[in-house]
Structure formats: C-alpha cells, structure tokens
Amino acid sequence: MTSAAHRGAHRGARLEAVGTYVPSKVLTNADLAKLVDTTDEWIVRRTGIRERRVAAPDEFTSDLCTAAARDLFTRSGSSPDDVELVIVGTTTPDYAFPSVASQVQDRLGMRHAGAVDLQATCAGFAYGLHIANGLVSAGIHERVLVIAGETLTKVTDYTDRASCILFGDAAGAALVEPATPGSIRASVVGSHGEGGPHLYRTGLSCRIAGPAGAELAPGLMRQNGREVYRWAVETVAAGVSRLMERAGVTGDDIDWFIPHSANIRITEAVCERTGIPIARTLSSIECYGNTSAATIPLALAAGIAEDKIHRGDTVILYGFGGGLVHAGLLLEW
Ligand code: COA
C-alpha cells in the first residue's frame, strides 16, 4: 500500500462541487423475488438494500456520466470550459473505445479538456480523486473533473441470486480545483491482484451491437461474495487506520465516513474495527444498492443536500472492489 500525507501551506486541491444522476426505473427486492429464489427480508438483513435503479435499454454509462456532470455544473462556480482533464472511473463503459470520458467531453463541449477512463471498479471514484489531487496539487492542471458511472445491471447475471440482488446503476461527479492549503489531507491506494478471481468480468463493452452493428456478447460479472466480504472488511479497516495515522487524527476527529456502499454489514464491521461510530457513516446502499464507483459520490451529495456535511468537516472516502483494489482519502469538505 502506498500512501501520502498532504499538509502545510503549499498548493493542494479541494473538491469544489459534486453532482449525481440516477436512472428513473426502480427495481425493488420484491421485483427480484419474482426472478430468483430470494425474499425482501433476506436481502435487507444480509445487505441493507431495499431497491436499486436500472438504466433503460438505450441508456448507457456515458449518458449517466453526462447527466451527473451537468448536475455538477448547476452547483459549481466553474463551467465545462474550465475543465482541463476528464477522468471517468467505470467498469461498464459503453464501448471498449471510444472512452466514456471522451463522449462526456464532447457532449458537454469541454473544448480544452483531455479525457481518459480509469478502470478501478468500485474504487474508481477514490482513485480518480487521488490522481486528480496529485495533478492539481503539482500545478499540472487547474481543474480536473472526476466522474464515476456504472450500468452494472447490464452485466449482472439475473439467474445468480447471490450477486443479482446487489447491483444498480448511477453516476456521480466531483470537480477538483486548487486550494492553499489543500483540503485533501491524506490518501492511500492498494491492490491485491491475487484476489482477482473472486470478482471479475471478461467482457468490456456494454452495448450488444457495436457502432457498425456487429453482435457482441457482454461478459457477465462473477463473484465469490464470501471472499470479497472477508477481504473488504480487513483491507478497508487497515486502510482507514493508515489514513488517520497519516493525517494525524483519530476516529473521534472524523465527522463523516463514506465507505463504498457494497453491503451495510461490511460498513458495520469496518466501523467496529476502526472505532468510527456507525452513526457517522453515510451510505447510498438502501435506495440504490451497490452502484460500484458511483456509491461514494451519491452518498456525499446526499449528505451535503441533507445538510449533514458542512464545509470544514473531516470526511473519509474509501473505495474498494474488483482487482482487488482499494483507495481512500481523508479530506476537509
Ligand atoms: N436470497 C436468499 N438466500 C441467498 C441469497 C439470496 N439472494 N443469496 C445467497 N443465499 C444463500 C446461499 O445460497 C447460502 O445458502 P446455503 O447456506 O444453503 O448454501 C446462504 O444464503 C448463505 O450464503 P452466503 O454466501 O454465506 O451469504 P452471505 O451472508 O455471505 O451474503 C453476500 C452473500 C453476497 C450478500 C455477501 O457475501 C456479500 O455482500 N459479499 C460481498 C460482495 C460485494 O460486496 N461485492 C462487491 C464488492 S465491491
């Protein structure tokens, strides 16, 4: 695991604004009980999920990401023209290429921006912020737009009851800009590639037909839920402790902890190990399920909208997922 503490009155970075988008179609636990042998009671008790959103057949990750970025710019002092780099964290791009980032750059008319997709599964938002923080703090870029978007329901196996109950579709975005001192105080990243077989997908494109109309078979997700669960609890607890150590704070100093919303029981177990009270966590699991890289911006945006997170609050964001990879940041909102 590499880590970095970012302190002092040097140029750093801050999150200027966040935006989100969720598709309108709701898939409830009762709906899933008609597809596989499960119950609302089992899903709520074992995962904390009540419902999730499903993208329309003709709605893809680039559409969700574009909508989340548009939402962000309604709350931001900056405009799309100010963006110098678009990073999209996604594991469900429309196509192998062109990238989702390039499609969003075009649709928002970001004339001065570079564009790149980042493949870090459910840790994509945290990895994107880690990289954006480095680029902005170093003075290489002034404004980096980090978007996390997924259409996991297009690659979910709806005959596998142990995985199809978990996933949903959404997108979230954050604009990273310079600040002196920076408000991102520490970050950590890590990878356990040996765990790759516990959570994987072989296909890349989510569209059945390519741009020229050829038939493609999207790979479905496969997972060993128990192994991922065990790894996540151990890894995130260790990563959060490392973040707090790097930033010189304790659990008492954390106003809000926003781990990736994969399963409410993972969050509870991490809280038990790190000493962060569960009451200080924010999650998007109940209404949206596991939306992979998008869960953290969804919970962050809701926390701001509900007047829970205030400017100056100390917040930990922690993403983890297939790879197996993880990344976290400790920042002042
Ligand atoms: N409804 C009812 N029963 C189900 C079920 C469902 N949807 N899914 C699994 N079960 C059954 C299993 O078949 C098993 O039955 P058995 O004991 O007769 O074999 C039993 O429930 C327990 O299975 P287990 O896999 O131990 O359940 P669990 O408590 O670990 O919960 C997950 C399964 C998938 C919810 C859980 O392992 C999990 O959330 N793992 C992490 C996955 C994750 O977060 N992935 C993304 C990471 S980014």
Residues whose N, C-alpha, C, O or C-beta is under 5 A from the ligand:
A	BS01	COA	D37 T38 T39 W42 R46 C122 R161 A162 I165 G225 R226 V228 Y229 A262 N263 F320 G321 G322
